C-alpha cells in the first residue's frame, strides 16, 4: 500500500512547496521511499487524481467546528461544505471569517472542534500566524473535487483515502512541548535541530512503535530541514497508516466521530472521541 504524508501550504511555490513523504506500508512496517515537492495547486490536484490504491495524511483541517458552521449558516454536511468553499474566492472567504469575529466578545471569536482540546491545534478559523483557515480553504475543495474517500465525512473512491493529520500532536507526545522548527533563519538554533532529531529517533524507535503500532524506517536527513517540512510529512504518513489500521482493528471507530467536525488520525485524538458523544 502506498502511503503519502502531505505537509500542506496554502500558497505552494518553489520557495515553499508542499512536501510529500512517499512511503510503503507492508504489514506493520512503514518504509520511507522518497520526498516529493509540489510547487503548485495544479500539481497538487494531479497528485490527488493519481490511481489508487493509496492512503494519505494531509496536514490541514478538513472542516470547521460545528458551532461556527451552525452560527454562520454554512452547510454542515462535508460534501456540501466543501462545494460551498469551492464556489467562494479567497477574499470572500476571508471577509466571512473576519465578519463573523467582528461583533463577538473576546474568547468567543474562533472556535475549536471538540476533539482538538489539548492537541495544540489552532482553531480552523485562524487566518494569521499559521493560517490553517487558508490551508483548509485551499485543500478541502480540492479533496472533494478529486473524489477521494474521507473516513467519517464522505464516501468517495475507496482506493484513494484521505485522513486529516496533524504532526504537532504526535511531536508533543514523543518529546514534549519543546519547539522543533521555524521558518525564520535567525531563530534556527542547534536546539531545534536536536528536537527534530529526537522526534525522528522516537518515531523510528520503540516509542513510536508503542504509540502507533508501526515499525517506521526513515533516514536521518529528514530532520535536517529547519522548517520541519520533511519531518512533518513523514509524521503525516505515519498518522495515515495508523488511521487505516485503527479502522480495521475497531469497526466502531467511525461511529464515535462527529460527522460535522471529523477527526485527526492520531491515537491521542481517538482516545478522546468516546468522551464527546
Secondary structure as GFF3:
##gff-version 3
##sequence-region A 1 277
A	DSSP	beta_strand	2	7	.	.	.	ID=ss1
A	DSSP	beta_strand	18	26	.	.	.	ID=ss2
A	DSSP	beta_strand	29	38	.	.	.	ID=ss3
A	DSSP	alpha_helix	41	48	.	.	.	ID=ss4
A	DSSP	beta_strand	54	58	.	.	.	ID=ss5
A	DSSP	alpha_helix	66	72	.	.	.	ID=ss6
A	DSSP	alpha_helix	78	86	.	.	.	ID=ss7
A	DSSP	alpha_helix	90	102	.	.	.	ID=ss8
A	DSSP	three_ten_helix	114	116	.	.	.	ID=ss9
A	DSSP	alpha_helix	132	146	.	.	.	ID=ss10
A	DSSP	beta_strand	148	149	.	.	.	ID=ss11
A	DSSP	beta_strand	157	164	.	.	.	ID=ss12
A	DSSP	alpha_helix	167	175	.	.	.	ID=ss13
A	DSSP	three_ten_helix	185	187	.	.	.	ID=ss14
A	DSSP	alpha_helix	190	203	.	.	.	ID=ss15
A	DSSP	alpha_helix	206	212	.	.	.	ID=ss16
A	DSSP	beta_strand	215	217	.	.	.	ID=ss17
A	DSSP	three_ten_helix	220	223	.	.	.	ID=ss18
A	DSSP	alpha_helix	229	249	.	.	.	ID=ss19
A	DSSP	three_ten_helix	253	256	.	.	.	ID=ss20
A	DSSP	alpha_helix	267	273	.	.	.	ID=ss21
###
